[in-house]
Amino acid sequence: MTGFRLPRLNRRQVPLLVVGAAVVFALAYVLLIAQKPPATGGGNWRTTTFGSAVDDPGSFLRIFLDSITFAGALFIVASGFALIFGLMRVVNMAHGAFYLLGGYIAYEIQQAMTGQGFAIPTSQVNTWEWVVPLLVAAPCIAFVGFVTQQGLLRWNQGQELRQALITIAISVIVADQIIAHFPRATSTVAQKFGGNAVSLSWPGWTDRFVNLHVAGVHYSLARLVMLGLGIAVGLALWLWLYRTKTGMVIRAGVDDQKMTSALGINIQRTFAIAFVLGSALAAFGAVVWASQANIAAGQDGQWLLNSLVVVIVGGMGSIFGAAAGAILYAFVLNFSATYLPTAGADCCTQYSIVVTFALIALVLAFRPQGLFGRPG
Amino acid sequence: MRWNVLRSSPKTTIERAIGAIALVLAALGPLVFNQYWAHQILIETFLFGIAAASLIFLSAYGGMVSLAQTALFGIAGVILGNLATRGGPGGTSKGLHLGWDPTVALVVAIAMTTAIGLMFGAIAARSIGIYFLMITLTYSVITTYFLGQVTLVSGFSGIGGINRYTPSWIGDLTGHPNRLYYVSLVAAVFTYVLIRYVVRTPFGITLQGVRDEPVRMSSLGYNVPLHRTLAFGFAAFLASLSGVLYVWWSGQIAPGNVDLPETISLLVIAVIGGLARIEGAWLGAFAFIIIQNYVRGFTFPFLGFGGTLFGGSFNTVIGIIFLLIVLISPDGLMGIWDRALAARSRVGRAGPSAEAPARTGG
C-alpha cells in the first residue's frame, strides 16, 4: 500500500486537535491574516486595530513588549500568591487588598518625599524617592501579613475553606478601610479619601524611550525596567528556593508537610516566612504597577483575579508555573485586546475578557492542576 | 424517601413550629409589616435568600463552595433585560431591546442561565475544595468584566427599566409591590421545597455520596464530574430565579450588581446563615439586610471618616461580623442554633427557647 493513511484518532485526541487548530489559527491571524482598518471605514473579519506581524512589525513588537513587561509586574504580584498557596494551601483572598494597601502606602511616602501635589511628575522623582517608598511599603504589608497569619490562620491550619473565608473577611475590612483613609495627603478636599485613583512615579531617568533598532521601535525604558524587576524577583526566588537551606525546607514543606515537621524542622517558622514574603511581594508588585499605571479602590478585585488566573493557569504552588502563567495570561490579555477583529463592533466593547475565560477553561479542561502543577 | 414526620425529635418539632410561624408571618407580610419592611427588607430577604440557598445547596450537598452564584444571578437578569425591554422613546438605553414577550423572555433567561451554569460546572467539575472556590471566583470576576466591557449587552451602566416588562400573568409590579412580595415569597418557598425534594431523590443521594467519597463513588461506577456538573446547573437555575426577581424588584442590573463586593456579600449571607443548612440562606439574608439597612447610619470612631458615601463603616462592620462568625462558628447562625439546642437537650430541659433566632420565609 502506498497511499497516505490518516492516523486513527482516539476520543481523547479530538479535542486536543481542535484546540491545537484554534491556537494555530490565532497565531496565523496575528502573524499573517490581520489587516488595518481601511481608511473608508467598515472592514471584514480580517480587520483589527493593527496589521499582521508581517505587514506591521513595529506594532507587533510593541504589543509583544507590552505583554512581556506586563508579565513582569504580574509575576511579582502572583508569585507572592503562589508562594503562600503552594506551601500552606492558604488561598490568600486578601492578596488584592494587600496589593492596594501597599500601593497607597508607597504613594503617601513618595508624595511626602517629593513634596509634590496630587500628581507626582516623574521628573521630580529620583531613584531614592522610588526605592524608599518600596522599602517602607513592603515591610508594612509584610507585617500585616505576619499578623494575619499568626493571629488568624496559624491555629486553623488545614481547614482550607475556613482560612479562605477568613482572608475574604480581611479583604473586605482592608478594602473598606482603604476607601475610608486613603489617599491622605492630597492638596484638595475632593481628592482626599474615598480611594481615589493615584499613581506613583518612576524615577526620572526611566522616562525616556529606548531605540531598539528593530522596525524603528522606540520603547519605554520604564516598562523595560519593570520587566527587569520581574526577572530579578524570579531569579531571587529561584535562588532562594533552590539554592538555600530555607528554600529547601520550603520545597520540602510543599511536598510533604507532615514529614518535614517530623524531621525536626520548625514548619511554623517556615510558614511565617512564606506568608511574610508573599505579602511583601504584593506590595512590591503594587509599587511597580502603580508607577506604570495607577491604583484605585476596587482594583483589589482585579489583582486578586490576576493572581488567581496566573496560579490557576500556571499550576498551583510552583514558581515556574507562576512565571508561565504570568506570561501566558499577559500575552492573551494584550494580544486579544488589540488583535481581535474590530469590524462591526461598537466603540467601547472589549471581548478580550472572553479570551481570558477561554484560556482558563482550556487549561482546566486538559490539565485541572494547571500547566506546571502536580496532580493531587 | 423516609417519612420522619412520624418520629420527629423535639428539635425538629421546635424548628417546624418556628418555620410555620415564620411562614404565617411572611404570608401576612404586607399586613403585618410597614411598607418599608415588606417591600424593601423582606422582598430583598426572599430573593437574596434564594441565591444564598443555591450556594448553600452546593456547599451542603455537593461539597462545593461556589462564588459564581452572584454571576449567574446577574447573567439571568441581563439576559432578561436584553430580551424583554424595548428601545426607542421611553425605552431603556442599553442592551439589545429585543422586545420579546416577557413570559418567553423569562423562560429563555432561566434556561440560558442554567445552560451557562452547566458549562461553568463542566469546566470546574474536576476541581474540588479550594480550587473550586478559586475557579468560581474567576467566573464571577470575568462575568463582571464581560458585562462592563461588552457594551452591546450591558456596559458599565447596565440595563434599566426592566421591571416595566413583566409577564401579563404577573402584571404590573411597580404599581403593585405586594404582587412582587408574594411572587418572591412563593419563589422562596418553591426553592426551599425543591431543594429539600432534590436532595432526597436518587440524584441527591448520589450527590451526597460524591461529596463524601468521590473516589469510592467513582469506583462504584458513578460519573462524579457529571453529578457535580448537574448540581451546578441546578444551582444556576435557582440563582437565575433570584436574578429575575432582583431585576423585577430593582428594575436594573449592572456589572456593579455582580462585582467582587457583591459576590462576597452573597458569600457573607450564606456563611452568616450557615453553609450546612438550607434554612440558613434566608436567616443569613435577613440578618445581612437588617445590618445593611440599619448600620449604614452609624459611624464608628477610627473606622470611618464620618460619611458613608465612600466606604467607611458599613462594609467594615460586615467584614468584622463575617470574621467573627467564621472564627467562632464556621457553620453560622444555624450552627449556633444547632449547638444551643443540643446543649439544652443535654441539660434535659428541651423546650422552646426564648432566644431563638428569627427565621423568615421558606
Interface residues (C-beta under 8 A of the other chain):
Chain A: R89 V91 M93 L152 Q159 E160 L161 R162 A164 L165 I166 I168 A169 I170 S171 V172 I173 A175 D176 Q177 I178 I179 A180 H181 F193 G194 G195 A297 G298 D300 G301 Q302 L304 L305 L308 V309 V311 I312 M316 A345 D346 C347 C348 T349 Q350 Y351 S352 I353 V354 T356 F357 I360 A361 L364 A365 P368
Chain B: V65 I123 A124 R126 S127 G129 I130 Y131 L133 M134 I135 L137 T138 Y139 V141 I142 T144 Y145 F146 Q149 V150 T151 L152 G155 D259 L260 P261 I264 L267 V268 V271 L303 G304 F305 L309 F310 G311 G312 S313 F314 N315 T316 I318 G319 I320 F322 L323 V326 L327 P330
